[in-house]
Amino acid sequence: MPHHCCASLPERAGDDTAPDGYDRACAVEDLASVIPVGENGAQALVLADEPATSCYLPESRTFLRWLAAGSERGVRAAADAALADPDTVWEECGTWESDGPAVLMDSAEAGSDLGVEYPDGGIPAEAAVPLPAGRWRIRAAHTRVDEEHRVGLVQLLPVPS
């Protein structure tokens, strides 16, 4: 699973006085939140709280954050258990309007820098998020499944039109 901390395309401001996408992403205090990006009303979903290896599970429209587990298989099993558990405590985190597929990336990168090689080699890490266009209710949870497994979940639920 790639290391990322938000699903966004933040822009970097040209001067140091106006907050840019990274500044707004860092200001998020909840487990997840939506921030404005760009000048055309676009929104980015920020997976906040702490840096964590993250991936997107399309079958449940859930971002999985690896908080504590001994293996990738263990974190996935913990996520499946938490998603199936009716006692999982969810935090409501607002709504997100998406125009379709997104990119999971680190908020420290500017969206315009994705796919652009660094001067000393390598490119920014990113992962495709195959999301249909729509309006999504966001709910998030950090949950301990057992003594060894702790996961963060950010799930997108469709908002009826």
Secondary structure, 3 states (H helix, E strand, C coil): CCEECEECCCCCCCCCCCCCHHHHHHCCCCCEEEEEECCCCEEEEEECCCCEEEEEECCCCEEEEEEECCCHHHHHHHHHHHHHCCCCCCEEEEEEEECCCEEEECCCCCHHHCCCCCCCCCCCCEEEECCCCEEEEEEEEEEECCCCCEEEEEEEEECCC
